[in-house]
Amino acid sequence: RHPHWLFPAVGRSHQQAHSALHPMNKSSVQGALRRVVGELGLRKRISIHTLRHSYATHLLEAGVNLRLIQEYLGHQSLRTTTLYLHLTSKGKEHAIDTIERLMQ
């Protein structure tokens, strides 16, 4: 695992991912994702940007503070960050559990 990049470029030398000198370029990542989506036969339109939305949503589900999510995504505005967050059944269940604990 690379300390800075989610998609490190291992290059032609096939160096270890943790020692890569550069991240993969966007078109390489997008192409790899497109191949995987095709191999899985998924019909839903999925892009690298979809992963960004998923990342934000999973952080929220895990209880990460909204301001930290904003910082991780590099957004100036919290309003922009909220566009990346999607309410899930897991998130709803967590909210209900929290409210029930507070009401006891």
C-alpha positions in Angstrom: 0.0 0.0 0.0 1.3 3.4 -1.0 1.4 6.0 1.8 0.1 8.8 -0.5 -1.7 7.4 -3.5 -4.7 5.2 -3.9 -3.6 4.2 -7.4 0.3 4.3 -7.5 1.9 3.8 -11.0 4.1 0.8 -10.8 5.4 1.4 -14.4 7.2 -1.0 -16.8 9.7 -2.0 -14.1 6.8 -3.4 -12.1 8.2 -1.9 -8.9 6.3 -2.4 -5.7 3.3 -0.2 -5.3 4.5 1.2 -2.0 7.7 2.6 -3.6 6.0 4.1 -6.8 7.3 7.5 -7.7 4.1 8.8 -9.3 0.3 8.1 -9.1 -1.4 6.4 -12.1 -2.8 8.9 -14.6 -6.5 9.4 -14.8 -7.0 7.7 -18.1 -5.2 4.6 -16.9 -7.3 4.3 -13.8 -10.5 5.0 -15.8 -9.6 2.4 -18.3 -8.8 -0.2 -15.7 -12.2 0.5 -14.0 -14.0 0.3 -17.3 -12.5 -3.1 -18.0 -13.5 -4.4 -14.5 -17.0 -3.0 -14.9 -17.3 -4.7 -18.3 -15.9 -8.0 -17.0 -18.5 -8.0 -14.2 -21.3 -7.2 -16.6 -22.5 -4.2 -14.6 -25.0 -2.1 -16.4 -24.8 0.9 -14.0 -22.6 3.8 -15.2 -19.5 3.8 -12.9 -16.6 6.1 -13.1 -13.6 7.1 -10.9 -15.8 10.0 -9.7 -18.3 7.4 -8.5 -15.5 6.1 -6.2 -15.2 9.6 -4.7 -18.9 9.6 -3.9 -18.6 6.1 -2.3 -15.6 7.2 -0.3 -17.4 10.2 1.2 -20.5 8.1 1.9 -18.5 5.3 3.6 -16.7 7.9 5.8 -20.0 9.4 6.8 -21.4 5.9 7.6 -18.3 5.2 9.8 -19.1 8.3 11.8 -16.3 10.6 10.4 -17.0 14.3 11.1 -18.4 16.2 8.1 -15.6 18.8 8.4 -13.0 16.1 8.1 -14.7 14.6 5.1 -14.7 18.1 3.6 -11.0 18.3 4.2 -10.3 14.9 2.8 -12.1 15.7 -0.4 -10.4 19.0 -0.7 -13.6 21.1 -0.8 -13.7 24.8 0.1 -17.4 24.6 0.9 -19.2 22.2 3.1 -22.2 22.6 0.7 -20.0 20.9 -2.0 -19.2 18.1 0.3 -22.8 17.4 1.0 -23.4 16.8 -2.7 -21.1 13.8 -2.4 -22.9 12.2 0.6 -25.7 9.7 -0.1 -28.1 8.5 2.6 -27.9 4.7 2.8 -29.9 2.1 4.9 -26.8 1.6 7.0 -26.7 5.4 7.7 -30.4 5.4 8.6 -30.0 2.5 10.9 -27.1 4.2 12.6 -29.1 7.4 13.1 -32.1 5.5 14.6 -29.8 3.6 17.0 -28.2 6.8 18.1 -31.5 8.5 18.7 -32.8 5.5 20.6 -29.7 5.5 22.9 -30.2 9.2 23.5 -33.9 8.7 24.4 -33.1 6.1 27.1 
